[in-house]
Amino acid sequence: MTPARRKVRIRRLRRSELPIETVKLARFLIGKTLVHDLPHVRLSGRIVETEAYIVGDAASHAFRGLTARNRSLFQERGHAYVYFIYGNHYMLNISGQREGIGEGILLRGLEPLDGIEWMQRHRHTKSHTKSLTELSRGPGRLAAAMRITRSLDGLDLCAKGPLWLGTAARPTGEIGVSVRIGITREAHRLLRFYERGNPFVSGPKSLSV
């Protein structure tokens, strides 16, 4: 599957359209659009893989309560929570509950739409098919391609601003559900959602059929 290189017609999602329940929101976001408007280019892509992290979940950054680092997870649904991990990668999450409840959704896979050449520059990859499928497959690559940094932490993705959530660019395919990837605590929970058959979904193929 080769990403579209046409300008995509979408509109900003309203908060009222986002389900007030993190697991439902994680599923709802599959097929929706993530947009980052930079001064010189628009970067956008279809969200094709998410993971939910909920109250009582030992793998959640909010598990031990509110801190200066995780404050954005406790904001009303639709805010960005960005953190730095392994000394190398940023990760983009979206708050998923009412204000004061620490739950979130990790964006794990994105199918590029607009600004692909700039995404390649951000990832230092070449413009051939193999590198395109690896361009934003996985949360670290996604954040790098989309130029996500801590400066965007706490941003309202439903309000006017450079980083926002948009409607679907095309109909969403069948959605699969699986255990989560890359964690050791409570990995068995069926809280990962993905678009079946999409090459920009990360992780082992056995979890994406």
Backbone as JSON Lines, residues from 0, in Angstrom:
{"i":0,"aa":"M","n":[0.85,-1.19,0.0],"ca":[0.0,0.0,0.0],"c":[0.88,1.24,0.0]}
{"i":1,"aa":"T","n":[0.72,2.08,-1.01],"ca":[1.51,3.3,-1.1],"c":[0.68,4.47,-0.59]}
{"i":2,"aa":"P","n":[1.21,5.29,0.3],"ca":[0.45,6.41,0.84],"c":[0.03,7.39,-0.25]}
{"i":3,"aa":"A","n":[-1.13,7.99,-0.08],"ca":[-1.59,8.99,-1.02],"c":[-0.72,10.23,-0.92]}
{"i":4,"aa":"R","n":[-0.47,10.87,-2.07],"ca":[0.33,12.09,-2.06],"c":[-0.52,13.3,-2.43]}
{"i":5,"aa":"R","n":[-1.83,13.14,-2.4],"ca":[-2.72,14.26,-2.69],"c":[-3.04,15.01,-1.41]}
{"i":6,"aa":"K","n":[-3.52,16.24,-1.57],"ca":[-3.94,17.0,-0.41],"c":[-5.24,16.43,0.1]}
{"i":7,"aa":"V","n":[-5.29,16.12,1.39],"ca":[-6.44,15.45,1.97],"c":[-7.41,16.48,2.54]}
{"i":8,"aa":"R","n":[-8.7,16.3,2.25],"ca":[-9.72,17.2,2.77],"c":[-10.28,16.63,4.07]}
{"i":9,"aa":"I","n":[-9.97,17.28,5.15],"ca":[-10.46,16.84,6.45],"c":[-10.84,18.08,7.26]}
{"i":10,"aa":"R","n":[-11.5,17.86,8.38],"ca":[-11.79,18.96,9.3],"c":[-11.36,18.54,10.7]}
{"i":11,"aa":"R","n":[-11.16,19.53,11.53],"ca":[-10.75,19.29,12.91],"c":[-11.88,18.59,13.68]}
{"i":12,"aa":"L","n":[-11.53,17.58,14.46],"ca":[-12.52,16.9,15.29],"c":[-12.91,17.79,16.47]}
{"i":13,"aa":"R","n":[-14.19,17.79,16.78],"ca":[-14.68,18.48,17.97],"c":[-14.57,17.55,19.17]}
{"i":14,"aa":"R","n":[-14.35,18.12,20.34],"ca":[-14.23,17.27,21.53],"c":[-15.52,16.47,21.78]}
{"i":15,"aa":"S","n":[-16.64,17.05,21.42],"ca":[-17.92,16.37,21.61],"c":[-18.02,15.09,20.78]}
{"i":16,"aa":"E","n":[-17.18,14.96,19.76],"ca":[-17.18,13.76,18.93],"c":[-16.32,12.64,19.54]}
{"i":17,"aa":"L","n":[-15.47,12.97,20.49],"ca":[-14.59,11.98,21.08],"c":[-15.32,11.23,22.19]}
{"i":18,"aa":"P","n":[-15.35,9.9,22.13],"ca":[-15.99,9.13,23.21],"c":[-15.39,9.46,24.57]}
{"i":19,"aa":"I","n":[-16.24,9.52,25.6],"ca":[-15.75,9.83,26.95],"c":[-15.4,8.52,27.65]}
{"i":20,"aa":"E","n":[-14.53,7.75,27.06],"ca":[-14.08,6.48,27.64],"c":[-12.85,6.09,26.84]}
{"i":21,"aa":"T","n":[-11.75,5.88,27.52],"ca":[-10.46,5.77,26.86],"c":[-10.37,4.6,25.88]}
{"i":22,"aa":"V","n":[-10.89,3.45,26.26],"ca":[-10.82,2.28,25.37],"c":[-11.63,2.53,24.1]}
{"i":23,"aa":"K","n":[-12.82,3.12,24.27],"ca":[-13.64,3.44,23.1],"c":[-12.96,4.48,22.23]}
{"i":24,"aa":"L","n":[-12.31,5.45,22.87],"ca":[-11.61,6.48,22.11],"c":[-10.43,5.89,21.34]}
{"i":25,"aa":"A","n":[-9.72,4.94,21.94],"ca":[-8.58,4.3,21.27],"c":[-9.04,3.61,19.98]}
{"i":26,"aa":"R","n":[-10.2,3.0,20.03],"ca":[-10.76,2.35,18.84],"c":[-11.27,3.39,17.85]}
{"i":27,"aa":"F","n":[-11.93,4.42,18.37],"ca":[-12.49,5.48,17.53],"c":[-11.4,6.17,16.7]}
{"i":28,"aa":"L","n":[-10.21,6.33,17.27],"ca":[-9.14,7.06,16.59],"c":[-8.56,6.33,15.38]}
{"i":29,"aa":"I","n":[-8.79,5.02,15.28],"ca":[-8.29,4.28,14.12],"c":[-8.96,4.83,12.86]}
{"i":30,"aa":"G","n":[-8.13,5.23,11.91],"ca":[-8.63,5.79,10.66],"c":[-8.75,7.3,10.67]}
{"i":31,"aa":"K","n":[-8.7,7.92,11.87],"ca":[-8.75,9.38,11.93],"c":[-7.38,9.95,11.56]}
{"i":32,"aa":"T","n":[-7.31,11.26,11.44],"ca":[-6.1,11.91,10.92],"c":[-5.38,12.71,12.0]}
{"i":33,"aa":"L","n":[-4.07,12.57,12.03],"ca":[-3.22,13.4,12.88],"c":[-2.54,14.42,11.98]}
{"i":34,"aa":"V","n":[-2.62,15.7,12.35],"ca":[-2.07,16.77,11.53],"c":[-1.11,17.62,12.36]}
{"i":35,"aa":"H","n":[0.04,17.93,11.77],"ca":[0.97,18.88,12.39],"c":[1.29,19.94,11.34]}
{"i":36,"aa":"D","n":[0.78,21.14,11.56],"ca":[1.03,22.25,10.64],"c":[2.3,22.98,11.06]}
{"i":37,"aa":"L","n":[3.35,22.8,10.28],"ca":[4.61,23.51,10.48],"c":[4.59,24.78,9.64]}
{"i":38,"aa":"P","n":[5.45,25.74,9.91],"ca":[5.45,26.99,9.14],"c":[5.6,26.77,7.63]}
{"i":39,"aa":"H","n":[6.31,25.73,7.24],"ca":[6.63,25.52,5.84],"c":[5.89,24.36,5.18]}
{"i":40,"aa":"V","n":[5.19,23.53,5.97],"ca":[4.56,22.35,5.39],"c":[3.52,21.77,6.35]}
{"i":41,"aa":"R","n":[2.53,21.1,5.79],"ca":[1.59,20.33,6.6],"c":[2.0,18.87,6.58]}
{"i":42,"aa":"L","n":[2.14,18.3,7.77],"ca":[2.38,16.87,7.91],"c":[1.06,16.24,8.37]}
{"i":43,"aa":"S","n":[0.68,15.14,7.74],"ca":[-0.54,14.46,8.19],"c":[-0.46,12.98,7.9]}
{"i":44,"aa":"G","n":[-1.26,12.22,8.62],"ca":[-1.31,10.78,8.4],"c":[-2.53,10.17,9.06]}
{"i":45,"aa":"R","n":[-2.91,9.0,8.57],"ca":[-4.02,8.23,9.14],"c":[-3.52,7.45,10.35]}
{"i":46,"aa":"I","n":[-4.21,7.55,11.46],"ca":[-3.87,6.77,12.65],"c":[-4.32,5.34,12.41]}
{"i":47,"aa":"V","n":[-3.39,4.39,12.45],"ca":[-3.74,3.0,12.13],"c":[-3.47,2.04,13.29]}
{"i":48,"aa":"E","n":[-2.92,2.55,14.41],"ca":[-2.64,1.68,15.55],"c":[-2.59,2.51,16.83]}
{"i":49,"aa":"T","n":[-3.3,2.04,17.85],"ca":[-3.34,2.73,19.14],"c":[-3.27,1.71,20.27]}
{"i":50,"aa":"E","n":[-2.91,2.19,21.47],"ca":[-2.97,1.38,22.69],"c":[-3.58,2.22,23.8]}
{"i":51,"aa":"A","n":[-4.49,1.65,24.55],"ca":[-5.12,2.36,25.66],"c":[-4.43,2.03,26.98]}
{"i":52,"aa":"Y","n":[-4.35,3.03,27.86],"ca":[-3.79,2.87,29.2],"c":[-4.79,3.5,30.17]}
{"i":53,"aa":"I","n":[-5.3,2.68,31.1],"ca":[-6.45,3.09,31.89],"c":[-6.15,3.08,33.4]}
{"i":54,"aa":"V","n":[-7.12,3.57,34.18],"ca":[-6.98,3.6,35.64],"c":[-6.77,2.19,36.18]}
{"i":55,"aa":"G","n":[-5.82,2.05,37.11],"ca":[-5.51,0.76,37.69],"c":[-4.56,-0.08,36.85]}
{"i":56,"aa":"D","n":[-4.1,0.47,35.75],"ca":[-3.21,-0.22,34.82],"c":[-1.77,0.08,35.22]}
{"i":57,"aa":"A","n":[-1.04,-0.95,35.67],"ca":[0.32,-0.75,36.16],"c":[1.28,-0.27,35.07]}
{"i":58,"aa":"A","n":[0.9,-0.44,33.8],"ca":[1.75,0.01,32.7],"c":[1.52,1.48,32.35]}
{"i":59,"aa":"S","n":[0.52,2.08,32.96],"ca":[0.19,3.47,32.65],"c":[1.1,4.44,33.4]}
{"i":60,"aa":"H","n":[1.45,5.53,32.76],"ca":[2.26,6.57,33.41],"c":[1.48,7.27,34.52]}
{"i":61,"aa":"A","n":[0.17,7.1,34.54],"ca":[-0.66,7.73,35.56],"c":[-0.94,6.81,36.75]}
{"i":62,"aa":"F","n":[-0.36,5.63,36.73],"ca":[-0.67,4.6,37.73],"c":[-0.44,5.08,39.16]}
{"i":63,"aa":"R","n":[0.64,5.83,39.38],"ca":[0.98,6.28,40.74],"c":[0.47,7.69,41.04]}
{"i":64,"aa":"G","n":[-0.38,8.21,40.17],"ca":[-0.98,9.51,40.43],"c":[-0.37,10.64,39.63]}
{"i":65,"aa":"L","n":[-0.89,11.82,39.89],"ca":[-0.49,13.02,39.15],"c":[0.92,13.47,39.53]}
{"i":66,"aa":"T","n":[1.73,13.76,38.51],"ca":[3.07,14.31,38.7],"c":[3.27,15.45,37.7]}
{"i":67,"aa":"A","n":[4.37,16.15,37.83],"ca":[4.67,17.22,36.88],"c":[4.85,16.66,35.48]}
{"i":68,"aa":"R","n":[5.39,15.44,35.39],"ca":[5.66,14.84,34.08],"c":[4.38,14.4,33.38]}
{"i":69,"aa":"N","n":[3.46,13.78,34.13],"ca":[2.29,13.18,33.48],"c":[1.03,14.05,33.56]}
{"i":70,"aa":"R","n":[1.18,15.3,33.93],"ca":[0.04,16.18,34.15],"c":[-0.93,16.19,32.95]}
{"i":71,"aa":"S","n":[-0.41,16.11,31.75],"ca":[-1.26,16.19,30.56],"c":[-2.21,15.0,30.44]}
{"i":72,"aa":"L","n":[-1.84,13.86,31.01],"ca":[-2.72,12.69,30.98],"c":[-4.0,12.92,31.77]}
{"i":73,"aa":"F","n":[-3.96,13.86,32.71],"ca":[-5.11,14.14,33.57],"c":[-5.98,15.27,33.01]}
{"i":74,"aa":"Q","n":[-5.61,15.78,31.85],"ca":[-6.43,16.8,31.22],"c":[-7.63,16.14,30.52]}
{"i":75,"aa":"E","n":[-8.6,16.97,30.16],"ca":[-9.78,16.47,29.47],"c":[-9.38,15.77,28.18]}
{"i":76,"aa":"R","n":[-10.14,14.79,27.78],"ca":[-9.82,13.99,26.59],"c":[-9.49,14.88,25.39]}
{"i":77,"aa":"G","n":[-8.49,14.43,24.62],"ca":[-8.12,15.18,23.42],"c":[-6.92,16.09,23.57]}
{"i":78,"aa":"H","n":[-6.17,15.94,24.68],"ca":[-4.94,16.72,24.85],"c":[-3.71,15.84,24.6]}
{"i":79,"aa":"A","n":[-2.65,16.45,24.13],"ca":[-1.42,15.72,23.85],"c":[-0.61,15.49,25.13]}
{"i":80,"aa":"Y","n":[-0.13,14.27,25.28],"ca":[0.84,13.95,26.33],"c":[2.08,13.41,25.63]}
{"i":81,"aa":"V","n":[3.17,14.16,25.69],"ca":[4.4,13.79,24.99],"c":[5.5,13.55,26.02]}
{"i":82,"aa":"Y","n":[6.18,12.43,25.91],"ca":[7.29,12.16,26.81],"c":[8.48,11.6,26.03]}
{"i":83,"aa":"F","n":[9.64,11.68,26.65],"ca":[10.9,11.24,26.05],"c":[11.29,9.92,26.71]}
{"i":84,"aa":"I","n":[11.72,8.94,25.92],"ca":[12.0,7.62,26.46],"c":[13.27,7.04,25.84]}
{"i":85,"aa":"Y","n":[13.94,6.21,26.62],"ca":[15.17,5.52,26.18],"c":[16.26,6.5,25.75]}
{"i":86,"aa":"G","n":[16.16,7.76,26.15],"ca":[17.16,8.75,25.79],"c":[17.23,9.04,24.32]}
{"i":87,"aa":"N","n":[16.16,8.66,23.57],"ca":[16.25,8.76,22.12],"c":[14.95,9.1,21.42]}
{"i":88,"aa":"H","n":[13.79,8.69,21.99],"ca":[12.53,8.81,21.27],"c":[11.5,9.62,22.05]}
{"i":89,"aa":"Y","n":[10.69,10.38,21.31],"ca":[9.49,10.98,21.87],"c":[8.32,10.05,21.57]}
{"i":90,"aa":"M","n":[7.32,10.09,22.42],"ca":[6.1,9.3,22.22],"c":[4.92,10.25,22.34]}
{"i":91,"aa":"L","n":[3.95,10.09,21.45],"ca":[2.75,10.92,21.48],"c":[1.57,10.12,21.99]}
{"i":92,"aa":"N","n":[0.95,10.63,23.04],"ca":[-0.25,10.03,23.62],"c":[-1.36,11.08,23.6]}
{"i":93,"aa":"I","n":[-2.59,10.61,23.75],"ca":[-3.74,11.51,23.81],"c":[-4.52,11.2,25.07]}
{"i":94,"aa":"S","n":[-4.8,12.22,25.88],"ca":[-5.6,12.0,27.08],"c":[-6.98,11.48,26.69]}
{"i":95,"aa":"G","n":[-7.53,10.58,27.53],"ca":[-8.74,9.88,27.09],"c":[-9.94,9.97,28.0]}
{"i":96,"aa":"Q","n":[-9.87,10.77,29.05],"ca":[-10.99,10.77,30.0],"c":[-11.41,12.19,30.36]}
{"i":97,"aa":"R","n":[-12.3,12.26,31.34],"ca":[-12.67,13.58,31.87],"c":[-11.48,14.16,32.64]}
{"i":98,"aa":"E","n":[-11.47,15.47,32.79],"ca":[-10.38,16.13,33.5],"c":[-10.25,15.57,34.92]}
{"i":99,"aa":"G","n":[-9.01,15.28,35.3],"ca":[-8.74,14.74,36.63],"c":[-8.58,13.23,36.67]}
{"i":100,"aa":"I","n":[-8.92,12.54,35.58],"ca":[-8.78,11.08,35.5],"c":[-7.61,10.78,34.57]}
{"i":101,"aa":"G","n":[-6.57,10.12,35.08],"ca":[-5.36,9.89,34.31],"c":[-5.42,8.66,33.42]}
{"i":102,"aa":"E","n":[-5.86,8.84,32.22],"ca":[-5.89,7.76,31.24],"c":[-5.41,8.31,29.9]}
{"i":103,"aa":"G","n":[-4.87,7.43,29.05],"ca":[-4.37,7.93,27.78],"c":[-4.27,6.86,26.71]}
{"i":104,"aa":"I","n":[-3.96,7.33,25.51],"ca":[-3.87,6.46,24.33],"c":[-2.55,6.74,23.63]}
{"i":105,"aa":"L","n":[-1.73,5.73,23.49],"ca":[-0.46,5.84,22.77],"c":[-0.73,5.64,21.28]}
{"i":106,"aa":"L","n":[-0.23,6.56,20.45],"ca":[-0.32,6.38,19.0],"c":[0.89,5.57,18.55]}
{"i":107,"aa":"R","n":[0.63,4.4,17.97],"ca":[1.7,3.47,17.62],"c":[1.99,3.4,16.13]}
{"i":108,"aa":"G","n":[1.02,3.74,15.29],"ca":[1.24,3.61,13.85],"c":[0.48,4.65,13.07]}
{"i":109,"aa":"L","n":[1.13,5.19,12.03],"ca":[0.54,6.25,11.22],"c":[0.84,5.98,9.74]}
{"i":110,"aa":"E","n":[-0.18,6.1,8.91],"ca":[0.0,5.98,7.46],"c":[0.15,7.38,6.88]}
{"i":111,"aa":"P","n":[1.32,7.74,6.37],"ca":[1.57,9.11,5.91],"c":[0.64,9.54,4.78]}
{"i":112,"aa":"L","n":[0.24,10.81,4.83],"ca":[-0.6,11.39,3.78],"c":[0.07,12.63,3.2]}
{"i":113,"aa":"D","n":[0.13,13.72,3.96],"ca":[0.73,14.97,3.49],"c":[2.13,15.15,4.06]}
{"i":114,"aa":"G","n":[3.01,15.76,3.24],"ca":[4.34,16.11,3.72],"c":[5.29,14.93,3.83]}
{"i":115,"aa":"I","n":[5.09,13.91,3.0],"ca":[5.89,12.69,3.1],"c":[7.39,12.97,2.93]}
{"i":116,"aa":"E","n":[7.72,13.85,1.99],"ca":[9.15,14.15,1.76],"c":[9.78,14.76,3.01]}
{"i":117,"aa":"W","n":[9.03,15.61,3.72],"ca":[9.55,16.21,4.94],"c":[9.63,15.18,6.06]}
{"i":118,"aa":"M","n":[8.69,14.26,6.1],"ca":[8.78,13.18,7.09],"c":[10.04,12.37,6.86]}
{"i":119,"aa":"Q","n":[10.36,12.11,5.62],"ca":[11.58,11.37,5.29],"c":[12.83,12.12,5.75]}
{"i":120,"aa":"R","n":[12.81,13.44,5.59],"ca":[13.94,14.24,6.07],"c":[14.06,14.13,7.6]}
{"i":121,"aa":"H","n":[12.93,14.2,8.27],"ca":[12.95,14.1,9.74],"c":[13.45,12.75,10.2]}
{"i":122,"aa":"R","n":[13.16,11.7,9.44],"ca":[13.58,10.35,9.79],"c":[14.9,9.95,9.13]}
{"i":123,"aa":"H","n":[15.41,10.8,8.24],"ca":[16.67,10.51,7.52],"c":[16.55,9.21,6.72]}
{"i":124,"aa":"T","n":[15.42,9.07,6.01],"ca":[15.2,7.89,5.17],"c":[15.13,8.3,3.71]}
{"i":125,"aa":"K","n":[15.26,7.32,2.83],"ca":[15.21,7.57,1.39],"c":[13.81,7.28,0.85]}
{"i":126,"aa":"S","n":[13.51,7.83,-0.33],"ca":[12.17,7.72,-0.9],"c":[12.02,6.47,-1.75]}
{"i":127,"aa":"H","n":[11.95,5.31,-1.11],"ca":[11.58,4.09,-1.82],"c":[10.55,3.35,-0.98]}
{"i":128,"aa":"T","n":[9.89,2.39,-1.58],"ca":[8.73,1.76,-0.97],"c":[9.01,1.19,0.4]}
{"i":129,"aa":"K","n":[10.14,0.48,0.57],"ca":[10.44,-0.13,1.86],"c":[10.56,0.92,2.96]}
{"i":130,"aa":"S","n":[11.25,2.01,2.66],"ca":[11.42,3.03,3.68],"c":[10.1,3.72,4.0]}
{"i":131,"aa":"L","n":[9.2,3.79,3.02],"ca":[7.9,4.39,3.27],"c":[7.12,3.59,4.3]}
{"i":132,"aa":"T","n":[7.15,2.28,4.2],"ca":[6.41,1.46,5.15],"c":[7.02,1.51,6.54]}
{"i":133,"aa":"E","n":[8.29,1.87,6.62],"ca":[8.95,1.99,7.92],"c":[8.95,3.43,8.44]}
{"i":134,"aa":"L","n":[8.42,4.35,7.66],"ca":[8.53,5.76,7.96],"c":[7.89,6.15,9.3]}
{"i":135,"aa":"S","n":[6.7,5.66,9.56],"ca":[5.98,6.03,10.79],"c":[5.32,4.81,11.42]}
{"i":136,"aa":"R","n":[5.98,3.69,11.3],"ca":[5.51,2.41,11.84],"c":[6.18,2.19,13.2]}
{"i":137,"aa":"G","n":[5.42,2.42,14.27],"ca":[5.97,2.37,15.61],"c":[5.94,3.76,16.23]}
{"i":138,"aa":"P","n":[5.73,3.86,17.54],"ca":[5.52,5.17,18.18],"c":[6.7,6.12,18.11]}
{"i":139,"aa":"G","n":[7.94,5.61,18.19],"ca":[9.1,6.48,18.09],"c":[9.27,7.05,16.7]}
{"i":140,"aa":"R","n":[9.1,6.21,15.7],"ca":[9.21,6.66,14.32],"c":[8.09,7.64,13.99]}
{"i":141,"aa":"L","n":[6.9,7.35,14.46],"ca":[5.74,8.22,14.24],"c":[6.05,9.64,14.75]}
{"i":142,"aa":"A","n":[6.53,9.73,15.98],"ca":[6.81,11.03,16.57],"c":[7.92,11.76,15.81]}
{"i":143,"aa":"A","n":[8.95,11.02,15.41],"ca":[10.06,11.65,14.67],"c":[9.58,12.16,13.32]}
{"i":144,"aa":"A","n":[8.84,11.34,12.59],"ca":[8.35,11.74,11.27],"c":[7.45,12.96,11.34]}
{"i":145,"aa":"M","n":[6.61,13.01,12.39],"ca":[5.64,14.09,12.55],"c":[6.2,15.29,13.31]}
{"i":146,"aa":"R","n":[7.47,15.24,13.64],"ca":[8.16,16.35,14.35],"c":[7.49,16.65,15.69]}
{"i":147,"aa":"I","n":[7.25,15.58,16.45],"ca":[6.64,15.7,17.76],"c":[7.74,15.82,18.82]}
{"i":148,"aa":"T","n":[7.67,16.86,19.65],"ca":[8.62,17.04,20.75],"c":[7.86,17.44,22.0]}
{"i":149,"aa":"R","n":[8.58,17.57,23.11],"ca":[7.95,17.94,24.37],"c":[7.31,19.32,24.32]}
{"i":150,"aa":"S","n":[7.69,20.13,23.36],"ca":[7.1,21.46,23.25],"c":[5.6,21.39,22.96]}
{"i":151,"aa":"L","n":[5.14,20.24,22.49],"ca":[3.72,20.05,22.15],"c":[2.94,19.4,23.3]}
{"i":152,"aa":"D","n":[3.62,19.05,24.38],"ca":[2.95,18.42,25.52],"c":[1.88,19.35,26.09]}
{"i":153,"aa":"G","n":[0.7,18.8,26.33],"ca":[-0.4,19.57,26.91],"c":[-1.25,20.3,25.91]}
{"i":154,"aa":"L","n":[-0.9,20.24,24.63],"ca":[-1.65,20.96,23.61],"c":[-3.04,20.35,23.42]}
{"i":155,"aa":"D","n":[-4.03,21.2,23.25],"ca":[-5.4,20.76,22.99],"c":[-5.52,20.4,21.52]}
{"i":156,"aa":"L","n":[-5.73,19.13,21.21],"ca":[-5.76,18.66,19.83],"c":[-7.11,18.89,19.16]}
{"i":157,"aa":"C","n":[-8.05,19.46,19.91],"ca":[-9.36,19.8,19.34],"c":[-9.52,21.3,19.16]}
{"i":158,"aa":"A","n":[-8.52,22.05,19.56],"ca":[-8.58,23.52,19.47],"c":[-7.66,23.99,18.35]}
{"i":159,"aa":"K","n":[-7.8,25.27,18.0],"ca":[-6.94,25.83,16.96],"c":[-5.49,25.79,17.43]}
{"i":160,"aa":"G","n":[-4.64,25.21,16.62],"ca":[-3.24,25.08,16.98],"c":[-2.5,24.26,15.94]}
{"i":161,"aa":"P","n":[-1.19,24.1,16.08],"ca":[-0.39,23.43,15.05],"c":[-0.59,21.91,14.99]}
{"i":162,"aa":"L","n":[-0.91,21.29,16.13],"ca":[-1.09,19.84,16.17],"c":[-2.54,19.55,16.49]}
{"i":163,"aa":"W","n":[-3.2,18.75,15.63],"ca":[-4.63,18.53,15.83],"c":[-5.1,17.2,15.26]}
{"i":164,"aa":"L","n":[-6.28,16.8,15.72],"ca":[-6.93,15.58,15.26],"c":[-7.98,15.92,14.22]}
{"i":165,"aa":"G","n":[-7.99,15.17,13.12],"ca":[-8.95,15.43,12.05],"c":[-9.82,14.23,11.75]}
{"i":166,"aa":"T","n":[-10.82,14.46,10.96],"ca":[-11.72,13.39,10.52],"c":[-10.96,12.41,9.62]}
{"i":167,"aa":"A","n":[-11.61,11.32,9.3],"ca":[-10.98,10.29,8.46],"c":[-10.82,10.78,7.03]}
{"i":168,"aa":"A","n":[-9.68,10.47,6.43],"ca":[-9.42,10.86,5.04],"c":[-10.09,9.91,4.06]}
{"i":169,"aa":"R","n":[-10.39,8.7,4.53],"ca":[-11.1,7.71,3.72],"c":[-11.72,6.71,4.67]}
{"i":170,"aa":"P","n":[-12.61,5.86,4.19],"ca":[-13.24,4.89,5.08],"c":[-12.21,4.01,5.79]}
{"i":171,"aa":"T","n":[-12.48,3.7,7.04],"ca":[-11.58,2.87,7.84],"c":[-11.85,1.4,7.57]}
{"i":172,"aa":"G","n":[-10.76,0.62,7.47],"ca":[-10.9,-0.81,7.26],"c":[-11.3,-1.54,8.54]}
{"i":173,"aa":"E","n":[-11.31,-2.84,8.49],"ca":[-11.67,-3.65,9.66],"c":[-10.66,-3.41,10.79]}
{"i":174,"aa":"I","n":[-11.17,-3.27,11.99],"ca":[-10.32,-2.99,13.15],"c":[-10.08,-4.26,13.95]}
{"i":175,"aa":"G","n":[-8.8,-4.54,14.22],"ca":[-8.42,-5.69,15.03],"c":[-8.09,-5.26,16.46]}
{"i":176,"aa":"V","n":[-8.08,-6.24,17.36],"ca":[-7.78,-6.0,18.77],"c":[-6.76,-7.03,19.22]}
{"i":177,"aa":"S","n":[-5.8,-6.62,20.06],"ca":[-4.8,-7.57,20.55],"c":[-4.25,-7.11,21.9]}
{"i":178,"aa":"V","n":[-3.33,-7.9,22.43],"ca":[-2.58,-7.5,23.62],"c":[-1.65,-6.35,23.23]}
{"i":179,"aa":"R","n":[-1.11,-5.67,24.22],"ca":[-0.22,-4.54,23.95],"c":[1.2,-5.02,23.67]}
{"i":180,"aa":"I","n":[2.0,-4.12,23.11],"ca":[3.34,-4.45,22.63],"c":[4.4,-3.65,23.39]}
{"i":181,"aa":"G","n":[5.54,-4.28,23.66],"ca":[6.7,-3.56,24.17],"c":[6.64,-3.18,25.64]}
{"i":182,"aa":"I","n":[5.76,-3.8,26.41],"ca":[5.69,-3.54,27.85],"c":[5.79,-4.86,28.59]}
{"i":183,"aa":"T","n":[6.12,-4.8,29.87],"ca":[6.23,-6.02,30.67],"c":[5.09,-6.17,31.66]}
{"i":184,"aa":"R","n":[4.55,-5.04,32.13],"ca":[3.45,-5.09,33.09],"c":[2.1,-5.05,32.39]}
{"i":185,"aa":"E","n":[1.26,-6.0,32.74],"ca":[-0.11,-6.07,32.23],"c":[-0.18,-6.02,30.7]}
{"i":186,"aa":"A","n":[0.77,-6.66,30.07],"ca":[0.8,-6.71,28.61],"c":[-0.34,-7.54,28.04]}
{"i":187,"aa":"H","n":[-0.94,-8.38,28.87],"ca":[-1.99,-9.28,28.4],"c":[-3.31,-8.59,28.09]}
{"i":188,"aa":"R","n":[-3.46,-7.36,28.56],"ca":[-4.73,-6.66,28.36],"c":[-5.0,-6.43,26.86]}
{"i":189,"aa":"L","n":[-6.23,-6.66,26.46],"ca":[-6.61,-6.47,25.05],"c":[-6.97,-5.01,24.83]}
{"i":190,"aa":"L","n":[-5.93,-4.19,24.78],"ca":[-6.13,-2.74,24.7],"c":[-5.4,-2.12,23.5]}
{"i":191,"aa":"R","n":[-4.99,-2.94,22.57],"ca":[-4.35,-2.45,21.35],"c":[-5.32,-2.59,20.19]}
{"i":192,"aa":"F","n":[-5.44,-1.53,19.39],"ca":[-6.35,-1.52,18.25],"c":[-5.57,-1.15,17.0]}
{"i":193,"aa":"Y","n":[-5.95,-1.73,15.87],"ca":[-5.21,-1.49,14.64],"c":[-6.1,-1.76,13.43]}
{"i":194,"aa":"E","n":[-5.74,-1.16,12.31],"ca":[-6.44,-1.4,11.06],"c":[-5.84,-2.63,10.41]}
{"i":195,"aa":"R","n":[-6.63,-3.66,10.26],"ca":[-6.15,-4.92,9.68],"c":[-5.61,-4.71,8.27]}
{"i":196,"aa":"G","n":[-4.48,-5.34,7.99],"ca":[-3.91,-5.31,6.66],"c":[-3.13,-4.06,6.31]}
{"i":197,"aa":"N","n":[-3.03,-3.12,7.23],"ca":[-2.3,-1.89,6.94],"c":[-0.81,-2.07,7.24]}
{"i":198,"aa":"P","n":[0.08,-1.83,6.26],"ca":[1.51,-2.08,6.46],"c":[2.19,-1.12,7.43]}
{"i":199,"aa":"F","n":[1.49,-0.08,7.86],"ca":[2.08,0.86,8.8],"c":[1.76,0.5,10.25]}
{"i":200,"aa":"V","n":[1.13,-0.64,10.45],"ca":[0.89,-1.16,11.8],"c":[2.19,-1.81,12.28]}
{"i":201,"aa":"S","n":[2.58,-1.56,13.53],"ca":[3.84,-2.06,14.07],"c":[3.67,-3.4,14.75]}
{"i":202,"aa":"G","n":[4.79,-3.95,15.21],"ca":[4.76,-5.19,15.97],"c":[4.77,-6.44,15.11]}
{"i":203,"aa":"P","n":[4.81,-7.6,15.76],"ca":[4.85,-8.86,15.01],"c":[3.57,-9.09,14.22]}
{"i":204,"aa":"K","n":[3.7,-9.71,13.06],"ca":[2.55,-9.96,12.21],"c":[1.51,-10.84,12.89]}
{"i":205,"aa":"S","n":[1.96,-11.69,13.8],"ca":[1.02,-12.57,14.5],"c":[0.01,-11.8,15.33]}
{"i":206,"aa":"L","n":[0.33,-10.54,15.68],"ca":[-0.58,-9.73,16.47],"c":[-1.37,-8.74,15.62]}
{"i":207,"aa":"S","n":[-1.23,-8.84,14.32],"ca":[-1.89,-7.86,13.45],"c":[-2.66,-8.52,12.31]}
{"i":208,"aa":"V","n":[-3.09,-9.75,12.52],"ca":[-3.85,-10.44,11.47],"c":[-5.32,-10.11,11.59]}
